[in-house]
Amino acid sequence: MAILQPKLDGLTEYNTIKELIEESRKKSSDIDCCYFNGCYEANIDTFQTEFNACEFNNCICINSKFNKVFFVDVLFENCDFSNTNFVECNFIRVTFRNCKLVGCNFSNSNMFNVLVEDSNASYSNLGFSNFKQVLFTGTKLSNSSMQESNFDNVRFNNSNLIGSQLFKTKLDGIDFTTCDITGIVISIQDLQGVIVDEYQALELSRLMGIIIK
């Protein structure tokens, strides 16, 4: 599955995120072409900010709020954004690589050409969101929620979805054969067209009340 990569060029290095956000507020401008390296910040609170062509590398930014923020051509690598709020955000050509996203709230967001690779997004909330051209690979999504979301060309490779909630999310054409879906929470009507192996089929049969001897 081809995911368009972030377009990054001519970045200027910074070691603070908060200061750039404050500056963008004062100037009513976007945050463009920034390389955030080794930032260690908490409790950031920003609204309707736009990050364009930015890279976050080895940043720790926890318990923060990025509400209705636009991330366009952004790379997050080796970052910890645990328990951060990304409600109603837009992610366009965004990559999360080797990131910690435990307990993050991505609800009511839009994701287009997004790669989540070798990351931990356990207990994250991605419900009521729109996913188009999105790949989760080598990623922990255990006990996450993606309920009542819209999937358009979404793929899961070698990922952990133990106990994940996908209630009222149509899964036609979704291939789970390389993933662990033990204890997944899903509605029967959304199983049509889902691709699973024989062992996963036995797991899902319990949802339909089928007893196999």
VOGU-3710 file (C-alpha; in Angstrom, 3 decimals, decimal comma):
1> mailqpkldg> 0,000/0,000/0,000  1,520/3,317/-1,084  1,297/6,151/1,421  2,408/9,606/0,311  5,314/10,667/2,517  5,590/14,091/4,165  7,233/16,708/1,974  10,058/18,070/4,112  12,665/20,512/2,871  14,634/23,459/4,207
11> lteyntikel> 13,818/22,911/7,875  15,042/25,208/10,646  15,888/23,565/13,982  14,134/24,555/17,216  14,214/23,101/20,724  10,841/24,453/21,860  7,315/23,967/20,599  5,468/26,327/22,953  7,404/29,402/21,870  6,664/28,770/18,204
21> ieesrkkssd> 2,969/28,329/18,995  2,888/31,607/20,939  4,649/33,388/18,100  2,188/32,006/15,546  -0,718/33,225/17,691  0,672/36,757/17,897  1,342/36,902/14,165  -1,763/34,892/13,164  0,546/32,768/11,025  1,181/29,086/10,422
31> idccyfngcy> 4,167/27,125/11,729  6,202/26,199/8,662  9,399/24,234/7,942  10,407/23,586/11,556  12,587/20,785/12,898  11,675/20,244/16,555  14,562/18,299/18,020  14,635/16,920/21,565  11,823/19,113/22,883  10,634/18,161/26,366
41> eanidtfqte> 7,379/19,952/27,117  4,033/19,274/28,766  0,604/20,851/28,990  0,766/22,595/25,623  -2,654/24,035/24,769  -3,236/25,207/21,210  -6,292/25,647/19,002  -6,593/25,795/15,201  -2,824/26,030/14,702  -1,391/24,748/11,414
51> fnacefnnci> 1,916/22,880/11,188  3,241/22,636/7,634  6,338/20,666/6,559  7,553/20,062/10,117  9,487/17,265/11,810  9,251/16,280/15,468  12,252/14,177/16,473  12,873/12,693/19,927  10,273/15,010/21,437  8,371/14,364/24,663
61> cinskfnkvf> 5,129/16,306/24,751  2,578/14,779/27,125  -0,778/15,757/28,608  -1,239/18,453/25,972  -4,095/19,739/23,813  -3,868/20,190/20,049  -7,528/20,889/19,257  -8,675/21,398/15,652  -5,036/21,574/14,560  -3,888/20,947/10,977
71> fvdvlfencd> -0,796/18,777/10,474  0,248/18,828/6,811  3,468/17,086/5,693  4,585/16,254/9,222  6,916/13,537/10,528  6,819/12,392/14,157  9,782/10,125/14,914  10,835/8,625/18,264  8,349/10,873/20,082  6,196/10,485/23,197
81> fsntnfvecn> 2,828/12,233/22,994  1,071/10,069/25,601  -2,308/11,279/26,885  -2,360/14,145/24,417  -5,600/15,477/22,968  -5,807/15,648/19,149  -9,596/16,066/18,919  -10,957/17,235/15,549  -7,491/17,455/14,020  -6,585/16,994/10,368
91> firvtfrnck> -3,568/14,836/9,448  -2,495/15,032/5,796  0,660/13,204/4,646  1,697/12,502/8,229  3,983/9,741/9,523  4,243/8,505/13,108  7,342/6,305/13,398  8,407/4,603/16,640  6,157/6,879/18,684  4,357/6,493/21,993
101> lvgcnfsnsn> 0,720/7,547/21,604  -0,741/5,740/24,604  -4,081/7,165/25,732  -4,178/9,826/23,022  -7,552/11,185/21,914  -7,812/11,432/18,116  -11,623/11,369/18,057  -13,526/13,174/15,295  -10,327/13,605/13,278  -9,538/13,260/9,586
111> mfnvlvedsn> -6,533/11,211/8,456  -5,434/11,189/4,819  -2,213/9,479/3,686  -1,118/8,626/7,216  1,425/5,982/8,251  1,616/4,734/11,853  4,690/2,513/12,063  6,223/0,583/14,981  4,317/2,719/17,465  2,316/2,191/20,641
121> asysnlgfsn> -1,217/3,618/20,448  -2,771/1,411/23,114  -5,825/2,862/24,863  -6,056/5,597/22,233  -9,407/6,944/21,039  -9,712/7,189/17,260  -13,494/6,939/17,193  -15,870/8,903/14,960  -13,004/9,680/12,567  -12,403/9,490/8,825
131> fkqvlftgtk> -9,485/7,379/7,574  -8,413/7,448/3,926  -5,141/5,897/2,706  -4,017/4,948/6,231  -1,568/2,167/7,150  -0,962/0,804/10,656  2,093/-1,444/10,626  3,876/-3,062/13,569  1,710/-0,971/15,870  0,009/-1,661/19,210
141> lsnssmqesn> -3,650/-0,661/19,146  -4,753/-2,838/22,056  -7,811/-1,553/23,917  -8,091/1,326/21,469  -11,379/2,626/20,084  -12,136/3,149/16,408  -15,877/2,875/16,728  -18,242/4,527/14,262  -15,368/5,544/11,992  -15,197/5,598/8,194
151> fdnvrfnnsn> -12,500/3,458/6,538  -11,430/4,064/2,943  -8,359/2,050/1,909  -7,139/1,300/5,437  -4,616/-1,472/6,137  -3,383/-3,201/9,310  -0,094/-5,132/9,120  1,422/-7,106/12,020  -0,443/-5,005/14,534  -1,952/-5,739/17,940
161> ligsqlfktk> -5,681/-5,012/18,150  -6,407/-7,050/21,287  -9,587/-5,749/22,897  -9,978/-2,945/20,373  -13,430/-1,486/19,752  -14,557/-1,162/16,128  -18,264/-1,142/16,864  -20,334/0,227/13,962  -17,292/0,582/11,715  -17,653/-1,087/8,313
171> ldgidfttcd> -14,746/-3,462/7,714  -15,433/-4,634/4,165  -12,066/-5,528/2,590  -10,059/-5,033/5,804  -7,385/-7,750/6,145  -6,598/-8,762/9,735  -4,693/-11,962/8,906  -1,322/-10,672/10,170  -2,810/-9,100/13,305  -3,930/-10,237/16,761
181> itgivisiqd> -7,653/-9,443/17,089  -8,333/-11,420/20,264  -11,277/-9,951/22,150  -12,061/-7,402/19,469  -15,394/-5,609/19,958  -17,352/-5,404/16,740  -20,945/-5,499/15,517  -22,051/-8,514/13,475  -23,387/-6,419/10,606  -19,961/-4,872/10,044
191> lqgvivdeyq> -18,226/-8,242/9,569  -19,304/-8,564/5,947  -16,267/-8,659/3,683  -13,681/-8,739/6,489  -10,604/-10,884/5,724  -9,409/-13,227/8,500  -7,628/-16,566/8,866  -9,313/-19,726/10,181  -8,322/-19,108/13,801  -9,595/-15,547/13,705
201> alelsrlmgi> -12,816/-16,821/12,144  -13,298/-19,045/15,187  -12,764/-16,018/17,435  -15,315/-13,958/15,510  -17,834/-16,803/15,402  -18,460/-16,243/19,099  -19,959/-12,865/18,234  -22,637/-14,660/16,259  -23,361/-17,117/19,049  -21,938/-20,036/17,067
211> iik> -20,612/-22,912/19,129  -17,995/-25,016/17,329  -17,247/-28,465/18,745
//
